[in-house]
Amino acid sequence: MKFAEGDKVVTDSIDIVTKSVVKYMIKSGLKLCTAESCTGGMISQAVTSVSGASEMFLGGVCTYTEEIKMKLLNVKAQTLERYTVYSEQTASEMSKGALELFGADCATAVTGIAGPGGGSEKKPVGTVYISVRDRQKELVRRFDFYEEYEDLDRRKIRMLTTEAALRMVLELYDQKAEA
């Protein structure tokens, strides 16, 4: 999916995936929470825009600094020093901390470089890490959106991250998005 047709394609896709997540979680009696960095609350906003989300969404935290990630989500200082804030390890500790903080059944966490600054040769702008977990299993991945999409900007990276995180929630439970 390129952005040639504008953001409407991605927005429609986010809406479809989000509605599927909300519907599945309600039907299954599961509660979701989020820990967001680079998306700045966009995942929480997408979920709460769906009618009925209050039945399955406990809340989210937007942790933009290392200090708050450590204080609220119990991300270890050693993890940040060894792997950096932009890593699978940090995303994993964020989702684990959110799961514990909210007492939810499922947590999603995102951290990455939305730009336009902050990137490096090893981790360019558009590098994102997502962790989704329940109490039994976890999916954690690196996304290199800069390799897949043209004309990326901060907003588009945040939108792609939101969609990917919600798709991973469905994947964790072997579900597919339904239009």
QUISUL-V267250 format. One record per residue. SS is DSSP state (2 for helix, 1 for strand, 0 for the rest). OMEGA is omega in whole degrees, 0 to 359 (999 if undefined). D_FIRST is the distance of its C-alpha to the first C-alpha in whole Angstrom. Layout:
# QUISUL-V267250
ss = {SS:SS}
omega = {OMEGA:OMEGA}
d_first = {D_FIRST:D_FIRST}
This chain:
# QUISUL-V267250
ss = {0:0:0:0:0:0:0:2:2:2:2:2:2:2:2:2:2:2:2:2:2:2:2:2:2:2:2:2:0:0:0:1:1:1:1:1:0:0:0:0:0:2:2:2:2:2:2:2:0:0:0:0:2:2:2:0:1:1:1:1:1:1:0:0:0:2:2:2:2:2:2:2:2:0:0:0:2:2:2:2:2:2:2:0:0:0:0:2:2:2:2:2:2:2:2:2:2:2:2:2:2:2:0:0:0:1:1:1:1:1:1:1:0:0:0:0:0:0:0:0:0:0:0:0:0:0:1:1:1:1:1:1:1:0:0:0:0:1:1:1:1:1:1:1:2:2:2:2:0:0:0:0:0:2:2:2:2:2:2:2:2:2:2:2:2:2:2:2:2:2:2:2:0:0:0:0:0:0:0}
omega = {176:181:182:180:181:184:183:180:181:179:178:179:177:181:181:181:181:179:178:178:182:181:181:183:178:181:184:181:182:179:182:171:181:170:188:172:187:179:174:179:183:178:178:179:180:182:184:176:180:178:180:183:180:177:186:184:181:181:180:174:175:185:186:180:177:181:181:175:180:185:185:188:179:171:184:177:180:178:180:179:185:188:185:180:179:183:174:183:179:178:180:179:177:181:178:179:178:179:180:182:185:185:183:175:184:177:171:180:180:173:182:185:182:175:8:177:174:181:176:178:181:180:181:172:184:174:184:176:181:173:173:183:164:184:181:186:181:168:177:186:170:175:177:184:180:179:187:189:177:174:179:169:185:182:181:177:179:179:179:179:178:180:181:181:180:175:179:175:178:180:180:181:179:179:177:176:180:179:999}
d_first = {0:4:7:9:9:10:10:11:8:8:12:12:10:13:15:15:15:18:20:20:21:24:25:25:27:29:30:31:33:31:30:27:28:25:26:24:24:21:20:23:23:20:20:23:23:20:22:25:24:24:27:29:27:31:32:29:29:31:30:28:29:28:29:28:31:33:36:34:32:36:38:35:33:36:34:36:37:37:34:33:35:34:31:30:28:25:25:24:28:28:25:27:30:29:27:31:33:31:32:35:35:34:36:32:31:28:26:23:23:21:22:20:20:18:20:21:24:25:23:25:25:24:22:20:19:15:17:17:20:19:22:23:26:29:33:32:29:26:23:22:19:18:15:14:11:13:12:9:8:10:12:12:15:17:16:12:13:15:13:10:14:15:12:13:16:17:15:17:20:19:19:23:24:23:21:18:16:18:17}
